[in-house]
C-alpha cells in the first residue's frame, strides 16, 4: 500500500473515509464499487432475515442481566432502515 504524507492510513480513516477510499481508489476500478454495493445489500438482508433470532438473543441476554455493547433491537432497526433505502435505490 502506498502511503502519502499528510493523508491518513486506512487505520486512521473514519468509516466514511475508508468506504469512500475503498470504492474510489481500487486497482480493480469500478468493479470494487459493485462488489461493495452487492455485499452491503446482502449483509443488510442477512440481518433483517435473522431479525427474530437476534431479538430473541437480546431478550435472553437481558433476562440474564447481560447488556452487550451493541443493542440488537437498535442494530436490527438500523439495518431495516438502511435496507429500505438500499431497496429504494436499487430495486426495479
ChimeraX attribute file (.defattr): number of C-alpha atoms within 10 A of each C-alpha:
attribute: neighborCount
match mode: 1-to-1
recipient: residues
	/A:1	5
	/A:2	5
	/A:3	9
	/A:4	8
	/A:5	7
	/A:6	6
	/A:7	9
	/A:8	13
	/A:9	13
	/A:10	15
	/A:11	8
	/A:12	10
	/A:13	13
	/A:14	11
	/A:15	11
	/A:16	9
	/A:17	12
	/A:18	16
	/A:19	15
	/A:20	12
	/A:21	13
	/A:22	16
	/A:23	19
	/A:24	14
	/A:25	13
	/A:26	12
	/A:27	10
	/A:28	10
	/A:29	12
	/A:30	12
	/A:31	11
	/A:32	16
	/A:33	18
	/A:34	12
	/A:35	11
	/A:36	14
	/A:37	14
	/A:38	11
	/A:39	12
	/A:40	15
	/A:41	16
	/A:42	13
	/A:43	14
	/A:44	19
	/A:45	16
	/A:46	12
	/A:47	19
	/A:48	20
	/A:49	13
	/A:50	11
	/A:51	19
	/A:52	12
	/A:53	12
	/A:54	18
	/A:55	17
	/A:56	13
	/A:57	13
	/A:58	19
	/A:59	16
	/A:60	12
	/A:61	13
	/A:62	12
	/A:63	10
	/A:64	9
	/A:65	9
	/A:66	11
	/A:67	13
	/A:68	10
	/A:69	6
	/A:70	9
	/A:71	12
	/A:72	18
	/A:73	15
	/A:74	11
	/A:75	15
	/A:76	20
	/A:77	14
	/A:78	15
	/A:79	20
	/A:80	18
	/A:81	12
	/A:82	16
	/A:83	20
	/A:84	12
	/A:85	12
	/A:86	15
	/A:87	11
	/A:88	10
	/A:89	9
	/A:90	9
	/A:91	7
	/A:92	5
